[in-house]
């Protein structure tokens, strides 16, 4: 099975207001990491202390990093039409969607799968379903959490193990079945065709 596990660190919790400050995306093929897209993102504004307390990302770390408008096309190209997997995916998806719409930029074309509701069904009875709890339950080796590339890597290993548990005859579930397991409508990033700007021939007259 081939998919992209992804995670964003942000300046807060409000898409369109708060900003992505780190992107982590790891392509997995047959349960193993194959390629990585990871970068800091300069939000062009100070990072609130509350966000830094969680992700340990500070202003000096993102200063001079690429801005989100310069990264969207290359991120979309990296992801292509692969399945996109995130833990509590609607949260992360809303941030990227806001930027894609704002900058009229390309976006990943693959369907977005939320691993959180699937984990609740595959691993019943856990005290909670945070990524850290699931990773610990599966004895996946870890270092730090709340950093985009690390969390995406943990997620990819966790999701691969989930897929093994619900595979039949070695065949991974179809995407439509994964969507059904989430109990939510199909989720995709918007595909925006940039419209040419009309010239105002009379603006200077």
N, C-alpha and C positions, 0 to 999 in steps of 0.2 A: 504494500500500500504506500502511496506517495501523498504527502501533505506538507503544508507549511504551518508550523507552530509559531505563533507570534504573540508579542506582548509589548505594550507601551508603558513608559513611565511618564507622568504628567505633572503639571503644576497644581492640579486640583481635580475636582470631580465634575466640573460643568463643561461639557463639550461645546465648542464654539466660543467659550469665554476663556477657559483654561487651555493650556497648550501642551502638546507632546514635547518632551525633552529628551527622550531616548527611545529608539526603535530597536527591537530585537526580533529577528525572524530566522528560524532554522528549518531548512527543508529536510524532511525525513523520508527515506526510501527503505521499505522493508524493515522498519524498526530502528534504523541507524541514521545518525546525522550525516547529511551529504553536503550541504552548503549553508553559509551563514550570511545574513545581511544585518549588520549591527552598527549603530552610530549614535552619538549624541546629536541633539537638535538644539540650536540656539533659539530660545523663545523670544528674544529681543526685549525681554523684560526680566526683572528680578524673580527668582524662584522663592515662593513663600516659605518661611521657616517650617511650617507644618508639613509641607511636601518633602522638604529636605530631611526632616526627622524620620520620614518613612523610607525614602529611597536612597538617602545618603548621597544625593546629587546636589552640588552647589554651583553657584553662579560661575565661579572660575573654571569649572569643569566643562561648561557648555559654551562659554564665551569664545566666539570665533568658529564654532562648529557650523556645519551647513544649516541653513534655515529650511523649514518644512517645504516651502514652495519649490526649492531646488532638489528635494529628495523624492517627491511623490512619483515622478515618472520612473526613476530608477528602481524604486521600491515596487511599483506595479510591474515593471519588466522582470524583476527577480521572481515575483510570485506567479506571474503568468495566469494560467487558468487552473492552477493546483487548488485542491481543497485547502481552505484556511481554517485553522483551529485555534481557538482562544478559550481561556477559562473565564467564565462570565463574559462571553463574547460581545453581547450588545454594548457593554460599557466601552470596550476598546474600539469597536466598530463605529460608534457614534463620533469618537474623536477624529478618526481618519475620514469619515464621511463629511464632517464639518469642513475639514481642510480641503478635501477634494472639490466640494461645492464652491468654497470660497475662491480657490485658485483655478477652477475649471480644469483640473488636472486628471491624468489617467489614474485608474485604480485597479487593484487586483480583480481578476474576472471570476475567480473560483467561488463556489458557494462557501459561506462561513458557518462553521459548526461550533456550537457551544458545548464544551466538554463538561461543564458543571452539572446540568441536569442528567446527562448520561451517566456521570460518576455516581450520582445518587441512586440510580437504578442498578448499576453494576456492582457497587460496593455498599450495600445497605448496612445500616447500623453503626456507622462511624459517628463520632461526636460532632463533627462538622465536615464540610466539604471544601475547605480552603485548600489551595494547591499544596501548601506545606504539609497539611495533614495527610493528603493522599500520597504524596511522595514518600513521607515517612512510613505510611502503611505498606507501601510497596517496596520499601527498603532500597529506594533509588538513592545513590550517593549524591550528597549536596554540599554546597559551600555557603554562598550568600543567597538571600532572597530579596525580592523587590528591586532587582536589576533586570533590565529587559532581556538581554541575551541569556542570562542564567535561567530566568523563569521560563523563557521559551524552550530552552533545552530540557528542563525538568518536565515541562508540560508535554513535550514531544515523546519523551520516554513513558510518561504516565499514560498518554493517549494510546501509544503503541501497545502497552500491556492490556489496556481496556479492550482494544480491538481483538487481541488474541483470545480474550475470554469470551467474546461474543461472536467469534468467527465460527463458521460451520464448514467442516471438511477442509480447513486451511484457507478458506475463502473469506476475505474481509467483507463486512456488511456493505451493501450498496448505499450510495449517498442518500437516496430517498429514505432508506430505513434509518439512517443516522438522524436525519431531520425529524422523522417521526418519533424517534427516541427522545429528542429534546422537548417534544411537546409544544414547540413554538413554530410559527410560520417560517418559511424559508428566508434566509438572510443573505443578502448580497450587497456589495458596494455599488454605488451608482456609477454608471458608465456615461460620462458627460462628453458630448461632442461640442468642442469650443466653437462658438459662433463668431464669425468675423465681425470686428467692430465697424460700424458704419461711420464713414467720414462726414464731418459736418462742414459742407462746402461753404456755408454762409456764416460760420462762426466768427470769422475774422473781419466780416464786412460791416 
